[in-house]
Amino acid sequence: GVVKSRVDELNKQTQEMSEREAQAQELIDQLQGELASLTQHKGSAEKTLSDALSAARTREERMSAELAQRKLQQKELQRRIDSLQAELEATNVEMLELANAKS
């Protein structure tokens, strides 16, 4: 009777340990799944950030190029303004000379 109750006790403990092991394995599987999901989200977030940074750089480069283009256009306009002013002054001088010649 003592041996049988001892064997029953050991069987019960073995059963409980098996159940706890199964629960622990279930928890491990669940945590590994969550970890995989988080890793995937992290990768996706990093890609989004990287894309955003690269878009910002591209935008910055484009704006910088546009600014350089505008500066060139401004220089060109200033050159044309200077040239027109010089022509205007020359015309004014000619008109003065003509007016002086008439009088």
N, CA, C and O atoms as a DFTB+ gen file, in Angstrom:
412 C
 N C O
     1  1       0.819      -1.203       0.000
     2  2       0.000       0.000       0.000
     3  2       0.848       1.246       0.000
     4  3       0.535       2.222      -0.681
     5  1       1.947       1.212       0.780
     6  2       2.820       2.400       0.869
     7  2       3.473       2.646      -0.489
     8  3       3.521       3.783      -0.959
     9  1       3.978       1.577      -1.123
    10  2       4.644       1.708      -2.421
    11  2       3.669       2.260      -3.451
    12  3       4.015       3.148      -4.231
    13  1       2.434       1.723      -3.452
    14  2       1.451       2.168      -4.439
    15  2       1.138       3.651      -4.256
    16  3       1.067       4.393      -5.236
    17  1       0.950       4.086      -3.015
    18  2       0.631       5.499      -2.793
    19  2       1.824       6.382      -3.163
    20  3       1.644       7.503      -3.639
    21  1       3.059       5.870      -2.941
    22  2       4.268       6.620      -3.321
    23  2       4.344       6.747      -4.853
    24  3       4.658       7.812      -5.384
    25  1       4.046       5.617      -5.562
    26  2       4.048       5.620      -7.025
    27  2       2.980       6.571      -7.542
    28  3       3.217       7.328      -8.484
    29  1       1.791       6.533      -6.917
    30  2       0.703       7.442      -7.314
    31  2       1.148       8.892      -7.134
    32  3       0.909       9.735      -7.999
    33  1       1.797       9.175      -6.001
    34  2       2.283      10.528      -5.700
    35  2       3.280      10.983      -6.780
    36  3       3.191      12.099      -7.291
    37  1       4.240      10.088      -7.119
    38  2       5.244      10.419      -8.138
    39  2       4.585      10.629      -9.498
    40  3       4.940      11.556     -10.226
    41  1       3.627       9.770      -9.839
    42  2       2.907       9.920     -11.113
    43  2       2.186      11.264     -11.168
    44  3       2.180      11.935     -12.200
    45  1       1.571      11.652     -10.034
    46  2       0.840      12.909      -9.967
    47  2       1.817      14.080     -10.159
    48  3       1.526      15.027     -10.890
    49  1       2.984      14.002      -9.491
    50  2       3.991      15.067      -9.617
    51  2       4.507      15.142     -11.054
    52  3       4.678      16.233     -11.599
    53  1       4.754      13.984     -11.665
    54  2       5.228      13.941     -13.049
    55  2       4.195      14.583     -13.969
    56  3       4.540      15.356     -14.862
    57  1       2.922      14.252     -13.739
    58  2       1.812      14.811     -14.524
    59  2       1.798      16.339     -14.392
    60  3       1.682      17.049     -15.391
    61  1       1.916      16.842     -13.154
    62  2       1.901      18.288     -12.903
    63  2       3.084      18.961     -13.592
    64  3       2.942      20.028     -14.189
    65  1       4.272      18.317     -13.503
    66  2       5.449      18.893     -14.144
    67  2       5.266      18.941     -15.651
    68  3       5.662      19.917     -16.287
    69  1       4.683      17.922     -16.227
    70  2       4.433      17.887     -17.675
    71  2       3.489      19.017     -18.055
    72  3       3.699      19.696     -19.060
    73  1       2.452      19.218     -17.254
    74  2       1.491      20.297     -17.532
    75  2       2.180      21.654     -17.453
    76  3       1.974      22.518     -18.306
    77  1       3.015      21.835     -16.400
    78  2       3.730      23.116     -16.254
    79  2       4.691      23.336     -17.417
    80  3       4.838      24.452     -17.914
    81  1       5.342      22.257     -17.842
    82  2       6.260      22.332     -18.981
    83  2       5.507      22.762     -20.241
    84  3       5.969      23.612     -21.003
    85  1       4.337      22.152     -20.439
    86  2       3.521      22.485     -21.611
    87  2       3.099      23.953     -21.561
    88  3       3.129      24.644     -22.579
    89  1       2.703      24.430     -20.371
    90  2       2.310      25.840     -20.210
    91  2       3.502      26.759     -20.501
    92  3       3.370      27.774     -21.185
    93  1       4.662      26.380     -19.966
    94  2       5.866      27.181     -20.178
    95  2       6.204      27.227     -21.667
    96  3       6.548      28.285     -22.194
    97  1       6.108      26.086     -22.343
    98  2       6.405      26.041     -23.776
    99  2       5.422      26.920     -24.549
   100  3       5.807      27.606     -25.496
   101  1       4.159      26.896     -24.144
   102  2       3.129      27.708     -24.776
   103  2       3.489      29.199     -24.636
   104  3       3.390      29.976     -25.585
   105  1       3.910      29.564     -23.414
   106  2       4.288      30.944     -23.130
   107  2       5.503      31.348     -23.978
   108  3       5.552      32.444     -24.536
   109  1       6.475      30.440     -24.058
   110  2       7.678      30.713     -24.863
   111  2       7.287      30.941     -26.321
   112  3       7.754      31.886     -26.958
   113  1       6.427      30.065     -26.842
   114  2       5.983      30.212     -28.244
   115  2       5.288      31.557     -28.455
   116  3       5.512      32.241     -29.454
   117  1       4.439      31.917     -27.491
   118  2       3.698      33.173     -27.584
   119  2       4.661      34.364     -27.582
   120  3       4.530      35.288     -28.386
   121  1       5.642      34.322     -26.648
   122  2       6.615      35.413     -26.553
   123  2       7.470      35.498     -27.818
   124  3       7.777      36.593     -28.290
   125  1       7.855      34.342     -28.367
   126  2       8.649      34.357     -29.605
   127  2       7.842      34.953     -30.753
   128  3       8.377      35.673     -31.595
   129  1       6.559      34.645     -30.776
   130  2       5.677      35.232     -31.803
   131  2       5.605      36.737     -31.665
   132  3       5.693      37.462     -32.656
   133  1       5.442      37.217     -30.417
   134  2       5.382      38.660     -30.172
   135  2       6.694      39.329     -30.561
   136  3       6.703      40.406     -31.158
   137  1       7.806      38.674     -30.213
   138  2       9.121      39.212     -30.542
   139  2       9.286      39.333     -32.059
   140  3       9.766      40.349     -32.560
   141  1       8.886      38.291     -32.778
   142  2       8.987      38.313     -34.244
   143  2       8.150      39.464     -34.804
   144  3       8.583      40.172     -35.713
   145  1       6.954      39.640     -34.254
   146  2       6.066      40.708     -34.707
   147  2       6.671      42.080     -34.426
   148  3       6.644      42.966     -35.280
   149  1       7.223      42.250     -33.213
   150  2       7.854      43.532     -32.852
   151  2       9.061      43.819     -33.741
   152  3       9.271      44.951     -34.175
   153  1       9.845      42.781     -34.003
   154  2      11.026      42.941     -34.860
   155  2      10.600      43.393     -36.250
   156  3      11.232      44.258     -36.856
   157  1       9.515      42.793     -36.747
   158  2       8.997      43.153     -38.064
   159  2       8.534      44.623     -38.062
   160  3       8.834      45.377     -38.988
   161  1       7.794      45.017     -37.002
   162  2       7.326      46.408     -36.897
   163  2       8.509      47.367     -36.832
   164  3       8.494      48.432     -37.449
   165  1       9.545      46.970     -36.069
   166  2      10.732      47.810     -35.923
   167  2      11.387      48.011     -37.285
   168  3      11.746      49.128     -37.657
   169  1      11.537      46.908     -38.025
   170  2      12.132      46.992     -39.360
   171  2      11.317      47.896     -40.260
   172  3      11.864      48.702     -41.013
   173  1      10.000      47.755     -40.174
   174  2       9.103      48.561     -41.001
   175  2       9.187      50.029     -40.603
   176  3       9.187      50.905     -41.468
   177  1       9.257      50.308     -39.299
   178  2       9.371      51.687     -38.818
   179  2      10.705      52.293     -39.246
   180  3      10.776      53.457     -39.639
   181  1      11.763      51.480     -39.163
   182  2      13.092      51.973     -39.573
   183  2      13.106      52.295     -41.061
   184  3      13.711      53.281     -41.480
   185  1      12.437      51.462     -41.865
   186  2      12.386      51.710     -43.308
   187  2      11.603      52.997     -43.575
   188  3      12.014      53.818     -44.395
   189  1      10.486      53.170     -42.887
   190  2       9.681      54.383     -43.048
   191  2      10.520      55.614     -42.713
   192  3      10.510      56.605     -43.443
   193  1      11.245      55.534     -41.596
   194  2      12.093      56.652     -41.170
   195  2      13.178      56.917     -42.209
   196  3      13.428      58.063     -42.581
   197  1      13.812      55.856     -42.668
   198  2      14.875      55.981     -43.665
   199  2      14.330      56.605     -44.949
   200  3      14.967      57.476     -45.541
   201  1      13.142      56.153     -45.379
   202  2      12.514      56.726     -46.582
   203  2      12.220      58.203     -46.378
   204  3      12.444      59.017     -47.274
   205  1      11.713      58.550     -45.186
   206  2      11.377      59.946     -44.892
   207  2      12.630      60.814     -44.910
   208  3      12.622      61.916     -45.459
   209  1      13.709      60.310     -44.304
   210  2      14.981      61.046     -44.295
   211  2      15.493      61.248     -45.712
   212  3      15.936      62.338     -46.076
   213  1      15.428      60.191     -46.502
   214  2      15.928      60.275     -47.868
   215  2      15.066      61.233     -48.691
   216  3      15.584      61.968     -49.532
   217  1      13.752      61.228     -48.449
   218  2      12.862      62.174     -49.142
   219  2      13.192      63.602     -48.724
   220  3      13.193      64.515     -49.550
   221  1      13.475      63.789     -47.430
   222  2      13.825      65.129     -46.930
   223  2      15.124      65.603     -47.565
   224  3      15.244      66.768     -47.945
   225  1      16.095      64.705     -47.680
   226  2      17.372      65.071     -48.315
   227  2      17.146      65.443     -49.769
   228  3      17.677      66.439     -50.259
   229  1      16.344      64.626     -50.458
   230  2      16.041      64.901     -51.861
   231  2      15.363      66.257     -51.991
   232  3      15.685      67.042     -52.884
   233  1      14.413      66.526     -51.082
   234  2      13.682      67.799     -51.101
   235  2      14.662      68.946     -50.844
   236  3      14.600      69.988     -51.497
   237  1      15.564      68.738     -49.887
   238  2      16.563      69.759     -49.555
   239  2      17.472      70.024     -50.764
   240  3      17.765      71.173     -51.094
   241  1      17.910      68.936     -51.416
   242  2      18.771      69.092     -52.593
   243  2      18.027      69.816     -53.710
   244  3      18.590      70.671     -54.393
   245  1      16.743      69.460     -53.888
   246  2      15.953      70.099     -54.938
   247  2      15.780      71.595     -54.647
   248  3      15.916      72.432     -55.539
   249  1      15.477      71.918     -53.379
   250  2      15.311      73.316     -52.993
   251  2      16.617      74.074     -53.174
   252  3      16.624      75.221     -53.621
   253  1      17.715      73.428     -52.827
   254  2      19.030      74.037     -52.974
   255  2      19.322      74.309     -54.452
   256  3      19.850      75.365     -54.803
   257  1      18.977      73.358     -55.306
   258  2      19.186      73.528     -56.749
   259  2      18.300      74.652     -57.278
   260  3      18.732      75.453     -58.107
   261  1      17.039      74.707     -56.786
   262  2      16.129      75.775     -57.214
   263  2      16.658      77.136     -56.779
   264  3      16.575      78.114     -57.522
   265  1      17.200      77.184     -55.573
   266  2      17.753      78.440     -55.057
   267  2      18.923      78.901     -55.939
   268  3      19.012      80.072     -56.307
   269  1      19.813      77.966     -56.268
   270  2      20.952      78.294     -57.131
   271  2      20.451      78.790     -58.487
   272  3      20.989      79.748     -59.043
   273  1      19.416      78.132     -59.015
   274  2      18.819      78.531     -60.299
   275  2      18.268      79.960     -60.200
   276  3      18.475      80.773     -61.101
   277  1      17.570      80.257     -59.104
   278  2      17.002      81.602     -58.917
   279  2      18.097      82.652     -58.828
   280  3      17.967      83.744     -59.383
   281  1      19.177      82.317     -58.127
   282  2      20.292      83.268     -58.010
   283  2      20.866      83.570     -59.392
   284  3      21.179      84.716     -59.713
   285  1      20.998      82.507     -60.212
   286  2      21.487      82.708     -61.583
   287  2      20.530      83.608     -62.353
   288  3      20.962      84.526     -63.051
   289  1      19.225      83.346     -62.229
   290  2      18.227      84.162     -62.927
   291  2      18.302      85.612     -62.454
   292  3      18.188      86.539     -63.256
   293  1      18.495      85.803     -61.133
   294  2      18.612      87.162     -60.594
   295  2      19.819      87.881     -61.190
   296  3      19.732      89.047     -61.575
   297  1      20.950      87.170     -61.262
   298  2      22.167      87.759     -61.850
   299  2      21.903      88.154     -63.293
   300  3      22.263      89.248     -63.728
   301  1      21.267      87.244     -64.031
   302  2      20.958      87.504     -65.440
   303  2      20.045      88.727     -65.568
   304  3      20.271      89.592     -66.414
   305  1      19.009      88.791     -64.718
   306  2      18.098      89.944     -64.732
   307  2      18.858      91.227     -64.414
   308  3      18.660      92.258     -65.057
   309  1      19.735      91.147     -63.408
   310  2      20.501      92.336     -63.014
   311  2      21.382      92.794     -64.178
   312  3      21.518      93.992     -64.428
   313  1      21.979      91.826     -64.888
   314  2      22.807      92.163     -66.047
   315  2      21.965      92.870     -67.109
   316  3      22.401      93.862     -67.691
   317  1      20.756      92.357     -67.359
   318  2      19.883      92.970     -68.369
   319  2      19.443      94.363     -67.929
   320  3      19.372      95.289     -68.737
   321  1      19.144      94.501     -66.619
   322  2      18.751      95.825     -66.096
   323  2      19.901      96.808     -66.286
   324  3      19.697      97.926     -66.761
   325  1      21.116      96.389     -65.913
   326  2      22.294      97.262     -66.067
   327  2      22.476      97.656     -67.531
   328  3      22.747      98.814     -67.847
   329  1      22.323      96.683     -68.409
   330  2      22.493      96.927     -69.846
   331  2      21.436      97.917     -70.350
   332  3      21.742      98.839     -71.106
   333  1      20.182      97.706     -69.914
   334  2      19.109      98.632     -70.330
   335  2      19.359     100.036     -69.777
   336  3      19.140     101.030     -70.469
   337  1      19.819     100.111     -68.524
   338  2      20.104     101.426     -67.930
   339  2      21.208     102.136     -68.705
   340  3      21.141     103.343     -68.938
   341  1      22.227     101.369     -69.100
   342  2      23.326     101.945     -69.878
   343  2      22.796     102.451     -71.218
   344  3      23.165     103.537     -71.665
   345  1      21.933     101.665     -71.856
   346  2      21.329     102.088     -73.130
   347  2      20.513     103.359     -72.934
   348  3      20.584     104.293     -73.732
   349  1      19.726     103.374     -71.838
   350  2      18.879     104.529     -71.544
   351  2      19.738     105.773     -71.347
   352  3      19.435     106.843     -71.875
   353  1      20.807     105.616     -70.583
   354  2      21.701     106.767     -70.351
   355  2      22.320     107.239     -71.661
   356  3      22.409     108.441     -71.912
   357  1      22.746     106.296     -72.493
   358  2      23.328     106.659     -73.794
   359  2      22.297     107.400     -74.637
   360  3      22.618     108.392     -75.292
   361  1      21.051     106.913     -74.619
   362  2      19.976     107.570     -75.373
   363  2      19.729     108.976     -74.840
   364  3      19.553     109.923     -75.607
   365  1      19.719     109.098     -73.502
   366  2      19.530     110.422     -72.890
   367  2      20.630     111.376     -73.326
   368  3      20.355     112.527     -73.663
   369  1      21.887     110.901     -73.323
   370  2      23.024     111.725     -73.744
   371  2      22.826     112.148     -75.194
   372  3      23.011     113.316     -75.537
   373  1      22.442     111.176     -76.060
   374  2      22.218     111.497     -77.482
   375  2      21.134     112.558     -77.629
   376  3      21.280     113.502     -78.405
   377  1      20.023     112.393     -76.861
   378  2      18.932     113.354     -76.972
   379  2      19.381     114.731     -76.501
   380  3      18.995     115.745     -77.083
   381  1      20.190     114.771     -75.458
   382  2      20.725     116.062     -74.974
   383  2      21.581     116.694     -76.053
   384  3      21.481     117.890     -76.327
   385  1      22.442     115.858     -76.674
   386  2      23.324     116.380     -77.730
   387  2      22.502     116.902     -78.901
   388  3      22.803     117.953     -79.466
   389  1      21.452     116.147     -79.260
   390  2      20.571     116.592     -80.355
   391  2      19.885     117.902     -79.988
   392  3      19.793     118.818     -80.804
   393  1      19.404     117.977     -78.749
   394  2      18.723     119.207     -78.303
   395  2      19.699     120.379     -78.319
   396  3      19.335     121.490     -78.702
   397  1      20.931     120.132     -77.905
   398  2      21.949     121.177     -77.899
   399  2      22.278     121.583     -79.329
   400  3      22.475     122.766     -79.610
   401  1      22.338     120.608     -80.237
   402  2      22.685     120.889     -81.634
   403  2      21.582     121.744     -82.271
   404  3      21.859     122.612     -83.098
   405  1      20.311     121.482     -81.870
   406  2      19.195     122.240     -82.453
   407  2      19.228     123.688     -82.021
   408  3      18.884     124.575     -82.801
   409  1      19.641     123.945     -80.779
   410  2      19.553     125.315     -80.252
   411  2      20.722     126.196     -80.612
   412  3      20.756     127.364     -80.226
